[in-house]
Amino acid sequence: MDLVTSVERLPQPGETVLGRNFARYPGGKGLNQAVAAARLGAEVLLFGKVGNDPFGEELLSVAKENGVDVSFVERAPAQTGTATILVDQAGENMIAYAPGANALVDEAYLGRVLPILSNADVLLLQLEIPLPTVSAVLSRLPAERPLVILNPSPVQDLGCLPLRRVDVLVPNFQEFQILGGWSGNPEDLERAGRAFLARGVKALVVTAGSAGAYLVEAEGFAHFPAFPVEAVDTTGAGDAFCAALAVKLGSGRGLYEAIGFANAAAALATTKKGAVPSLPTLSEVQAFLSRFAD
């Protein structure tokens, strides 16, 4: 559950700032990405755990209302995961995440759902569940299926993960600076990205907000400019991007087309407040892209 406070500006360490208003939104990267993919026309199954509390019940209801199959989401004797979010006037945010029931998504749970996961076209993973579980997923999946997209957020050391089983790694600009020792200079991004290709990742896509997205793959390096929009709240934009990328790649499209589609979905997500409420539908993304067609 996202607990969001709007502020004039983001605070410095040790500083208290005055909040303008407070709101609660269904969220979590898994839920956001599942709902986003469903709204974009995919058949989606969500895996994970929620707590035996009102937040858990609300999150499951939101997922089901948006066409997401939650048959394999388990209830755990714990608090449902929460994110405390500050959003400034420019739409930039700061987030603190408390895993709650997500921390109980373990290898025993994986054993129960692995046969279902293995039959998917695309598996979209995040790091709001324990790293050992993510590692076990990657190690135990069949070699050829599904296509795996890993969104390494919240950012953590990926040294323990078998990255050779990751088809597309999708960090954001700040996460990649931490993961790859990248300077932040776009001209140096390709060199830093190739270190991940050397570890087995098939392609690296770095999202960079208003700067768009960057692709590093064996065939080369490319920049995909962002679509111009007036951002209200960037919360959920990265999730919209990852979901849109998964939907397009899962339907057999190439990375270039998929990244362009994902950029459009992410841009639209910044024009509304909240995570789940901001996630666009397929028709909305198609209408938006038609405005930029030649």
TAGI-V780375 format. One record per residue. N is the residue number from 1. PHI is phi as a letter, one per 30 degrees, with the letter a starting at -180 (* if undefined). Layout:
# TAGI-V780375
n-><N & N>
phi-><PHI & PHI>
This chain:
# TAGI-V780375
n-><1 & 2 & 3 & 4 & 5 & 6 & 7 & 8 & 9 & 10 & 11 & 12 & 13 & 14 & 15 & 16 & 17 & 18 & 19 & 20 & 21 & 22 & 23 & 24 & 25 & 26 & 27 & 28 & 29 & 30 & 31 & 32 & 33 & 34 & 35 & 36 & 37 & 38 & 39 & 40 & 41 & 42 & 43 & 44 & 45 & 46 & 47 & 48 & 49 & 50 & 51 & 52 & 53 & 54 & 55 & 56 & 57 & 58 & 59 & 60 & 61 & 62 & 63 & 64 & 65 & 66 & 67 & 68 & 69 & 70 & 71 & 72 & 73 & 74 & 75 & 76 & 77 & 78 & 79 & 80 & 81 & 82 & 83 & 84 & 85 & 86 & 87 & 88 & 89 & 90 & 91 & 92 & 93 & 94 & 95 & 96 & 97 & 98 & 99 & 100 & 101 & 102 & 103 & 104 & 105 & 106 & 107 & 108 & 109 & 110 & 111 & 112 & 113 & 114 & 115 & 116 & 117 & 118 & 119 & 120 & 121 & 122 & 123 & 124 & 125 & 126 & 127 & 128 & 129 & 130 & 131 & 132 & 133 & 134 & 135 & 136 & 137 & 138 & 139 & 140 & 141 & 142 & 143 & 144 & 145 & 146 & 147 & 148 & 149 & 150 & 151 & 152 & 153 & 154 & 155 & 156 & 157 & 158 & 159 & 160 & 161 & 162 & 163 & 164 & 165 & 166 & 167 & 168 & 169 & 170 & 171 & 172 & 173 & 174 & 175 & 176 & 177 & 178 & 179 & 180 & 181 & 182 & 183 & 184 & 185 & 186 & 187 & 188 & 189 & 190 & 191 & 192 & 193 & 194 & 195 & 196 & 197 & 198 & 199 & 200 & 201 & 202 & 203 & 204 & 205 & 206 & 207 & 208 & 209 & 210 & 211 & 212 & 213 & 214 & 215 & 216 & 217 & 218 & 219 & 220 & 221 & 222 & 223 & 224 & 225 & 226 & 227 & 228 & 229 & 230 & 231 & 232 & 233 & 234 & 235 & 236 & 237 & 238 & 239 & 240 & 241 & 242 & 243 & 244 & 245 & 246 & 247 & 248 & 249 & 250 & 251 & 252 & 253 & 254 & 255 & 256 & 257 & 258 & 259 & 260 & 261 & 262 & 263 & 264 & 265 & 266 & 267 & 268 & 269 & 270 & 271 & 272 & 273 & 274 & 275 & 276 & 277 & 278 & 279 & 280 & 281 & 282 & 283 & 284 & 285 & 286 & 287 & 288 & 289 & 290 & 291 & 292 & 293 & 294>
phi-><* & d & c & c & c & d & b & d & b & d & d & d & e & i & c & c & c & d & d & d & a & b & b & c & b & e & a & j & d & d & d & e & d & d & d & e & d & d & d & c & j & d & d & b & c & c & b & k & b & b & d & d & b & e & d & d & d & d & d & d & d & d & e & d & d & c & i & c & d & c & e & c & d & c & c & b & d & a & d & d & e & b & b & c & b & c & b & c & d & d & i & d & b & b & b & c & c & c & d & h & d & d & d & c & d & c & d & d & d & e & e & d & c & e & e & d & e & d & c & d & d & b & c & c & c & b & c & d & c & d & e & e & d & d & d & d & e & d & d & c & d & e & d & c & b & d & d & c & c & c & c & d & b & d & d & b & d & c & e & d & c & d & d & d & c & c & d & b & c & b & d & d & e & d & d & d & d & d & d & c & i & d & d & j & d & e & d & c & d & d & d & d & d & d & d & d & d & d & d & j & d & d & a & c & b & c & d & b & h & d & d & j & b & b & c & b & b & e & d & k & b & b & c & c & d & d & d & d & b & c & d & c & a & d & e & j & d & d & d & d & d & d & d & d & d & d & d & d & d & d & c & j & d & d & d & d & d & d & d & d & d & d & e & d & d & d & d & d & d & d & c & b & d & i & d & e & d & c & d & d & d & e & d & d & d & d & d & d & d & d & d & c & d & d>
